[in-house]
Amino acid sequence: MDFLFLSRLQFAVATMFHFIFVPLTLGLSFLIAIMETRYVMTRDEIYLKMTRFWGKMFLINFALGVVTGLTLEFQFGTNWGEFSMFVGNIFGPILAFETTSAFFLESVFLGIWIFGWNKVSKGFHAACMWVVFAASTMSAYWIIVANAWMQHPVGYVMENGKAVLHDLSAVLFQEFAILQVMHVLSGAYVLSAFFVMSISAWHLLKKQHVEFFTRSFSMALVLGFVFSIFTVVEGDFHGADVAEKQPVKLAAMESFWETSTHAPVYLFALPDEENERNIIEIGAIPGLLSFLAFKDVNAEVKGLKEFPRQDRPNVLITSFAFKGMVGLGTLFIFLTGWGMIRRKKLSESPLFLKIMLWSMPLPYIANELGWILTEVGRQPWVVYGLLRTSDAGSAVSSPQVLASLAGFVLVYGLLGAIAFYLMAKHALKGPA
Amino acid sequence: MTIQAVWFYIWGFLWVMYFMTDGFVLGIGVLYPFIGKSDKERRVILNSIGPVWDGNEVWLITAGAITFGAFPVVYAVMFTSLYTPLMLILFSLIIRGVSFEFRSKVEFKSWRKVWDGSIFFSSFFAAFLLGVAFANIFQGVMLDDDYLYRGTFMDLVNPYGVAGGILFVLLFVQHGLSWLCIKTEGWLLVRCERLAAKIWFVLTACIVIFLGLTWAFTDLYNNYVQMPVLVIFPAMCVCGLVFNFVSLKSKRAFRAWGASALVIAGAACFGLAGLFPRLFPSSINESFSLTVYNSASEPKSLGIMLIVISIFVPLVLIYQGYAYRLFSSKVTEKEIDTEEAY
C-alpha cells in the first residue's frame, strides 16, 4: 500500500477518534456551567450534585480530547509536509490565536475548576467553567476558520507555489467559516443534550434519583430541541453556501449527474460512478434541490458530468454521509419535539425514555458523518482548487506510516474502550 | 534585528517554557513509582501536578503551532525527518495524560499498578526522546539538498543523541524533585530532599560531560567564539545548579524549584544560542541546513503572529502564574478526598 493512502487512513482514524470527544466538551461544559451557576444563585444542593456528577463525565471525556488533539497537530508535519509548507503562511496567525488565546485558558481554568473546590469562592469556581466553555468555543472557531480556508480559500495570493496571506480579515470572517462553525457548535450541543438525556433516561426508567435526573433531562431536552431545529435551519444556509462555493461537492452530496433546472432531490439514490449514473433512484421531489441550493425551483444545478472525473469526490461516500446526516438531524427534531410535549411527565413515558436511552450513539454518528461529508466531499483537493491531496504528503516511507497507524489503532482502541468503561461505570452508579 | 530572527527567539522561548513547566511533570513521572511508597503517597504526588500539568503541555502545542506558522518548512522537514521518534513521543504523551486521569478512578490494586507503570514508562520515554531529538538537532541530521532525510531512525540513536536523552531525564528528575519538596510533607518530603541531594551530583557531572561532548560532536561553540556574551547562558545553568543545591540544603523549596527551572532554561538556551540562525542543520553539508532565513513565513504573517503573541502570551503568563500560586501549598488529605482528584 502506498504511503499516501496510509497517511490518509491515519488522518481519518486520528481525526474521527478525536472528534468523538470534542463535541461533548463543547456542549457539556455549557450545561455544567449553567448547573453550577444555578447552584451559586439558589444554593440548592441538587445543582451542586448535578455539577459534580456531570463534571466527572466531562473530565474523563476531556482528557481523551486533549491527548488525541496532540496527534492532530503533529500529523500535519509528520505526514502532510507539502500541505504544511503550502498553508503555513495562512495557518500561522490562526494557530497562534488558537493556542495562545484559547488552549491555555481552557486548560489552566479547568485545572482550577478540578482542584480548586476548597480554594476559590463558589462564584469564581462557576466562572471557571464558563471560561472553559468560552475557551473551547473559541478554539472551535479558530480551527474551523482553518478548515473553512481549505474548503474555500480566500484572502491569499500565490507566491512561489505557496499561499501567502493577503487579507487576514477575509480569512477570519468569511461566510463559509461562520456558517461552518455554527453548524459544528450546534451539532455539538445536540450531541451533548442526547448524552445527558440518555444517561438520565436510564435512571428514570429504573426510578432512581428521580428528581436529579428529571432536572438534568429537562435542561438537556431544551438545549437539544432548540439546537436540533437550529442545526437543520442553519444547515440549510450552509448547504446553499456549499452549492455556490463547492458546486461539485453539492452534486456529489445529492448524487446528481445531469445539469438541469428544476433539479430534484432523491430520498434514496445509489450512484454508479463508473457509468456516471444512479443505479437506483427512489422518491424524487422535483425542484427541491434547485430550491435548497439557490432558493429558486427554476435554478439550474450543475451535475457531476460538468466536472472532469479527476476533479470529483467519491460520490457514494459523500452522498451517503450527507443523507445519513440529514436524516438523523431530522429525526432529532422529532425526538426532542416529542420530548417537549412529554416534558412535564417524563416518568410516565417509558417508551420515550427507552428510545432516548438508546439514541445516544445517533448524534455521534451524525457529527462524524458531517465531517466525512466535509472532508471526503472536498477531494481530490486538500485545499479546494489549489492543492491536490496527492501532492500534499510528506516523504515518509510506507512501513513507517503503517507502524504508526497500527499504533494508533491499538492505543486508541484500548483507550477508547477504557474511557467508555469508566464513563459507563460512573454513569450507571449515579450521583454520590 | 530581522523579524525572522525575532521569531527564532520566540520559538526558543516557547520551547524553554515547555521544558521548564512540563519538565518537572515528566521528571515526577519518572520518579513516581520509586519514591511513592504507598497508594496514598502516590496520590499525593499525582495531585501535586494535577492542577497544572495540562496547562504546561499547552506550551508544547504552542511551540509546535509556532513552528508550523513561523517556519513551515522546518515544521514539515523536521517532523517528517524525525517521524518515528516524534510518533513515539506522541504516544508517550497520550498515554501519560490518560494515565493521570484513569488511575484513581478505580479502586483495584492491579488497575492502579498498570497505570503506575504506564506513567513511569511514558514519562521516561517522552523525556528521553525529547532529549535525543534536540541533541540531534544541535548536532545536525543527514539532510540532503532536497531537504530529504537520508538517515534512519537508528542513526538518531547516536552517542551524542543518547547523552542528550540522559541529560534531559536527569534535568527533569531534579526539577521534579524540587517541585515535590514544595508540595509534599512528612516522610515523602524527607525522601525527596535526600534523593535531590544525591541526584544533584549526578546531574552536575552529566552537564559537564555533555558540554564536553558538545565540543566534540557539534559546532555550537562557533557562535560563542564570535559572540562571547552568549556565555551568559551556560553561566545561568551553573548559577541555577549552585542555587538549587544551596536552597535544597536550607530547605527553601520554592527557590530550589526556581533554580532547577533556571538550570533547564540555561541548558536549553545554551544549545539554541549555538544553533542560531539554523533551526535544523544538515550534517551532510552546511548549505543544506534550514535556517530562519530560508524557511520562515512571509513578513506579513510573521508580523501578525507577533502582535497576537505579544498580546496573549503575557496574559497567559499572568493567569498561569496565578494558578501556580493558588496551588503552591502542600497537598492536603482534604484535597485528595474530593471526587475529581487524581
Chai-1 contact restraints between the chains, C-beta under 6 A:
chainA,res_idxA,chainB,res_idxB,connection_type,confidence,min_distance_angstrom,max_distance_angstrom,comment,restraint_id
A,R52,B,E339,contact,1.0,0.0,6.0,A-B,restraint_1
A,A63,B,V98,contact,1.0,0.0,6.0,A-B,restraint_2
A,A63,B,E101,contact,1.0,0.0,6.0,A-B,restraint_3
A,V67,B,I94,contact,1.0,0.0,6.0,A-B,restraint_4
A,V67,B,G97,contact,1.0,0.0,6.0,A-B,restraint_5
A,V67,B,V98,contact,1.0,0.0,6.0,A-B,restraint_6
A,L70,B,L93,contact,1.0,0.0,6.0,A-B,restraint_7
A,E73,B,G64,contact,1.0,0.0,6.0,A-B,restraint_8
A,F74,B,L90,contact,1.0,0.0,6.0,A-B,restraint_9
A,G77,B,Y75,contact,1.0,0.0,6.0,A-B,restraint_10
A,G77,B,A76,contact,1.0,0.0,6.0,A-B,restraint_11
A,G77,B,F79,contact,1.0,0.0,6.0,A-B,restraint_12
A,T78,B,F79,contact,1.0,0.0,6.0,A-B,restraint_13
A,T78,B,Y83,contact,1.0,0.0,6.0,A-B,restraint_14
A,T78,B,L86,contact,1.0,0.0,6.0,A-B,restraint_15
A,G81,B,A76,contact,1.0,0.0,6.0,A-B,restraint_16
A,G81,B,T80,contact,1.0,0.0,6.0,A-B,restraint_17
A,S84,B,P72,contact,1.0,0.0,6.0,A-B,restraint_18
A,S84,B,Y75,contact,1.0,0.0,6.0,A-B,restraint_19
A,S84,B,A76,contact,1.0,0.0,6.0,A-B,restraint_20
A,M85,B,P72,contact,1.0,0.0,6.0,A-B,restraint_21
A,M85,B,V73,contact,1.0,0.0,6.0,A-B,restraint_22
A,M85,B,A76,contact,1.0,0.0,6.0,A-B,restraint_23
A,G88,B,P72,contact,1.0,0.0,6.0,A-B,restraint_24
A,G88,B,S297,contact,1.0,0.0,6.0,A-B,restraint_25
A,N89,B,S297,contact,1.0,0.0,6.0,A-B,restraint_26
A,N89,B,E298,contact,1.0,0.0,6.0,A-B,restraint_27
A,N89,B,S301,contact,1.0,0.0,6.0,A-B,restraint_28
A,F91,B,G69,contact,1.0,0.0,6.0,A-B,restraint_29
A,G92,B,G69,contact,1.0,0.0,6.0,A-B,restraint_30
A,G92,B,S297,contact,1.0,0.0,6.0,A-B,restraint_31
A,G92,B,S301,contact,1.0,0.0,6.0,A-B,restraint_32
A,G92,B,M305,contact,1.0,0.0,6.0,A-B,restraint_33
A,P93,B,S301,contact,1.0,0.0,6.0,A-B,restraint_34
A,P93,B,I304,contact,1.0,0.0,6.0,A-B,restraint_35
A,P93,B,M305,contact,1.0,0.0,6.0,A-B,restraint_36
A,L95,B,A65,contact,1.0,0.0,6.0,A-B,restraint_37
A,L95,B,F68,contact,1.0,0.0,6.0,A-B,restraint_38
A,L95,B,G69,contact,1.0,0.0,6.0,A-B,restraint_39
A,A96,B,G69,contact,1.0,0.0,6.0,A-B,restraint_40
A,A96,B,M305,contact,1.0,0.0,6.0,A-B,restraint_41
A,A96,B,V308,contact,1.0,0.0,6.0,A-B,restraint_42
A,A96,B,I309,contact,1.0,0.0,6.0,A-B,restraint_43
A,F97,B,V308,contact,1.0,0.0,6.0,A-B,restraint_44
A,T99,B,I61,contact,1.0,0.0,6.0,A-B,restraint_45
A,T99,B,T62,contact,1.0,0.0,6.0,A-B,restraint_46
A,T99,B,A65,contact,1.0,0.0,6.0,A-B,restraint_47
A,T100,B,F312,contact,1.0,0.0,6.0,A-B,restraint_48
A,T100,B,V313,contact,1.0,0.0,6.0,A-B,restraint_49
A,S101,B,F312,contact,1.0,0.0,6.0,A-B,restraint_50
A,F103,B,V58,contact,1.0,0.0,6.0,A-B,restraint_51
A,F103,B,I61,contact,1.0,0.0,6.0,A-B,restraint_52
A,F104,B,V58,contact,1.0,0.0,6.0,A-B,restraint_53
A,F104,B,V316,contact,1.0,0.0,6.0,A-B,restraint_54
A,S107,B,D54,contact,1.0,0.0,6.0,A-B,restraint_55
A,S107,B,G55,contact,1.0,0.0,6.0,A-B,restraint_56
A,S107,B,V58,contact,1.0,0.0,6.0,A-B,restraint_57
A,V108,B,G55,contact,1.0,0.0,6.0,A-B,restraint_58
A,V108,B,Y319,contact,1.0,0.0,6.0,A-B,restraint_59
A,V108,B,Q320,contact,1.0,0.0,6.0,A-B,restraint_60
A,V108,B,A323,contact,1.0,0.0,6.0,A-B,restraint_61
A,G111,B,P51,contact,1.0,0.0,6.0,A-B,restraint_62
A,G111,B,V52,contact,1.0,0.0,6.0,A-B,restraint_63
A,G111,B,D54,contact,1.0,0.0,6.0,A-B,restraint_64
A,G111,B,G55,contact,1.0,0.0,6.0,A-B,restraint_65
A,I112,B,A323,contact,1.0,0.0,6.0,A-B,restraint_66
A,I114,B,E340,contact,1.0,0.0,6.0,A-B,restraint_67
A,F115,B,G50,contact,1.0,0.0,6.0,A-B,restraint_68
A,F115,B,P51,contact,1.0,0.0,6.0,A-B,restraint_69
A,W117,B,T338,contact,1.0,0.0,6.0,A-B,restraint_70
A,K119,B,L326,contact,1.0,0.0,6.0,A-B,restraint_71
A,V164,B,E298,contact,1.0,0.0,6.0,A-B,restraint_72
A,L165,B,K300,contact,1.0,0.0,6.0,A-B,restraint_73
A,L165,B,S301,contact,1.0,0.0,6.0,A-B,restraint_74
A,L168,B,I304,contact,1.0,0.0,6.0,A-B,restraint_75
A,S394,B,T80,contact,1.0,0.0,6.0,A-B,restraint_76
A,A395,B,L148,contact,1.0,0.0,6.0,A-B,restraint_77
A,V396,B,T80,contact,1.0,0.0,6.0,A-B,restraint_78
A,V396,B,Y83,contact,1.0,0.0,6.0,A-B,restraint_79
A,Q400,B,Y83,contact,1.0,0.0,6.0,A-B,restraint_80
A,S404,B,M87,contact,1.0,0.0,6.0,A-B,restraint_81
A,G407,B,F91,contact,1.0,0.0,6.0,A-B,restraint_82
A,L415,B,V98,contact,1.0,0.0,6.0,A-B,restraint_83
A,L422,B,K105,contact,1.0,0.0,6.0,A-B,restraint_84
